Structure formats: C-alpha cells, structure tokens
Amino acid sequence: MSKSLDERLTEYFQPERIKATFLTYEEQKKDFFQEQNEPKIQMGADGISYKTFKNELDLRCKFISKRLLKGTYQFYPFREVDIPKPPDGKRTLSISTIRDALVQKLLYEAIYNEVEKDFKATRTLDKVSCAYRKGKSAPYAATQIHRYIKQGFKFALDADIVKFFDTIPHKRLISLVENKFGKDTLATKLLRCFIKTGGVPYRNECGKPRNQLLFHRYKPNKKNIYRNQGIPQGGVLSGMLANLYLHEFDCWVLKDLSKKYSLRYVRYADDFVILLKQKELIDLVRIEVAEKLKETELELHTSESKTKCVDIANDSLEFVGFQFTLAHIRVKEANINRFKKRILEKIKKESNYKTGEKPEHRFNFFIKNVINRKVIGRGETICSECGGVIGERVKKLDGLFF
C-alpha cells in the first residue's frame, strides 16, 4: 500500500499538477458577485504575495516539485491570526504560504481515500464523523441527530474537548500517521513536518496587526519555529488529522460503550453528542467518556457551558448551529441574528453595487445577486445570460449561518 501511495504522490507532485492545483485554487478564491473579481488569496509568513507567485508560477511549481520529489520539502511557519469565536472567545487561524497551501491540497487529495477506508469501515461508523469530510457537513450532522431524537433518544450528553486542536499530543498523532501510511513513506514525512511546523503571530507586542510588508522584509527563521503539541487550524490537512486522532474514540463509543448502553453518537470536529433513552444513564456515560478521553491524552470540558446534560423534552439541544426539540429542528436564533447583522453590515459597507445611494436599492440588489445565489450555491462559472450557476454548486447557504 505504501509503495503505491508514494507512486501516487510522485504523480501528484509533478509541476503540471501543482500548476493546475494553483489555477483551481485561484478560481475558488474569486468572488463572482463583486465587480473586481480578483482572488482573495492571502499572503503567508514568507512574504510572497498572490501577484508575485502568479507572475513566477512556472518557476515556483518546478521548485516545489523538485523539493517534494527529493524529500527535502519543508513547510514554512504559519501566519497566525486571531478571529472572534462566539460568544466571547477567540480562535487562532493558521494561514499558510501559497506554496504550502498547494502542497496541502495535493497531499490531502492523494491520501483522502486511504483515510476514508477507516472512517467508512462500517455503515454506522461512516455516519459518526461529520466534519472535514466530503459529503458530510453540519446540516448532515443535524439531520442525524433529529432522526435519533425521533427514535426516542431524548436525553443528550452535549460534550466538548478542552482546547482540542491546541493540545493534540504529537507523539501519539505521529504514531497514528506512521501506522496508517508507514514510517518512512513520503506521505508520513510530509505529515510529520506539517504537524511540527509552528506559527508566527500576526500581531506585535502592542497587539496591533503587523504590516504585511514586514513579513516580506523580516521573514521568520523557520528552523527555530516548531510546535510541541497541537495542530494548526485552517488547512485541509488539519481536519483530516483531527478525525484520524479521534477515530479510536469513535470506535470505542460504537463498539464498547454502546454494548453497555443503548445510545446514538454524532461528532462534529471536537464537539459531539451522545443520545440516550434513559436520563439516569447520562452521568455514567459522561464519566466513562471522560476516562476514555484521558486515555487518549485529551480532556473533557467540565464547565456546564461546554459539556451539558440535556433533557430535550424540557430544554432544547443546541449543536452545530441548530436547535432541537422533540418535534422540531431549526437554525439557532443567535445564528439568525448574526446572519441579519452581516447582511446589514454588507449593505452599509458595499458602495459599488451601482444601484444608487438609496439603501433599499442596495438591499434589493444584495438579495437578488448575492443572497439568492448563496442559497442555490455558486457554480464554477456564472451564465452570462441568466445569471445562474454552471457546474458543481459550491459555497451554499450553510456558510452564512455556520
């Protein structure tokens, strides 16, 4: 298996394939609903901008390919940016360099099916992990939970893992990668390098964002920037590695815990719900879950705001942006309000709609040309005659709520 995988990676890492991946990435980053349709590709910590990379595309693709095939490729430190996390927290996004983003995408596509074999080992297991997988999503997870509630599983352990992405132990994660892909394969070497790569804060000592030009002028010494635990958030490989790490826990819930208790289980990244038919079992399940997570060097949140025992007959369950009762499922009120706020901010901010100064004109334009197309999904291209989407529909309405 490992030899054929390395052969596949050799094919994926050819200059022509890297260039094609960049062109696809470029199209995905375009906003088809704006007059100036320039890709929103952010600069990484190496200081190489989108325009510079594009102007030197052939040369850079050859350079990336050469390093990958020789086994000397190194990921550059991530540019770390803090973003708000409702209600009052923050989350650190790790922005990779453009070249690293392409390598991540190629590696992800090459190993995806191998990892999915584990996640799809049984039909029941395939329904458990709903994040960072093709064909799975927050609405998919919500549909599963709603169906289980209808089956009588009306008591829920709504759980969260303490700082999951920041605390994943490297030794255990790398061991899982080596067991899956082999110790000395090209895939393992790249994943090991990715896991160990650290980040560069995008704010100075005063808390102000650094000027992007400073990244170009004062590039970090990547040899000295490594992380000892945790994985970066924001790249395609991060979600795959997160699911790989929690796969053992998923199997334990389905094979061992479910033998003791009649339950249903759904996980979305580091948030999960275990549904039961008997209220008195929730505390017993919570204790066993906490012990199992401790075995995998993780910690279950003890705060009631993070890990809750919910009687759905009396209190609604909130998970992956949805609100569940015994009879109904709906988008969370807070998400709807946030959606409305974003619409208002967008209307006030955008002045290039060419619809006059009146707010109602801008509102109508926004609904027709942005919101409606978000609902049906954006295709790879837009029909010049009717304005409809052509090709596979991507970036649907979910992204506005969740």
C-alpha angles and dihedrals in degrees: 000000000000093000093051090046091053089049089052091050090051088057092046093050097058115121092245092054092047091051092049090050090053092051091050091046089050092054093047091054095054121104104222092191097061126083093229101055100192117147115257097226112156125219119247129218092280090073094235109141127209092253093050092048092048093049090054096035101131093045093047094047090053091048093050092047093050093052093046096049092046090051093238099109116130127190115236119235113274122250103235121213126180117223129184117268115198132278099020109317135095137231128207115229117201111216113201128208115264093252091050091049089056093048091049091052093048094046091046093053092046096052100030097096092047091055092043090059088071095044091049097044089120133013091244093050091051090062095053106070109057105167130082094009132113111256093015127098146146091279089051090053090047091052091053093050093047090052092050092050088053087054090060102266094132102150116079139195100205102194141181133190118233111254090329100177092043097049107039103134111239097212093058094041094049089048089056090049092050092049090051102043105017129264101266103030123125090244092055093046091053094044091048090052092047093051093051096046113111133206142247116226112239091214129074127227090279092055095250121133112260118242108257090230089065090062089057094046099040106033115187120251098251093194090070100044114088134139122227096201140009131037129251119264120226107047130096093243093056094065093045092051091047091055091046091053094049094044091093090053091048091053091047092054092050099040105032111017093044090056089063098039136028101241148145124220135200126173130192109186106301095343118085142169127212112195123203138179095220123060095207091063096062096083092046091051092046092055093050092046091052091050093049093049089050088055089056090049094254132116131226115225111252095192112107089224089061105031115034138174107220130194098202092198089066105021129033120244116232118202137150092357095308134106119219131198127169091269107023146043124201142159112274114267091232091056092050091051091048089050091052090048091052091051091052092047090049093050092049093044102047114078098162098076090106091221101116131260098292112109092218090059092051089046093053091047091049093051094046101042104029113021097039091050090047088055095053094036132249118270128209089263137016122234109246092213105045103014092235126139122266123205129004113357113238137167096037130181093285090081092062093057107030 
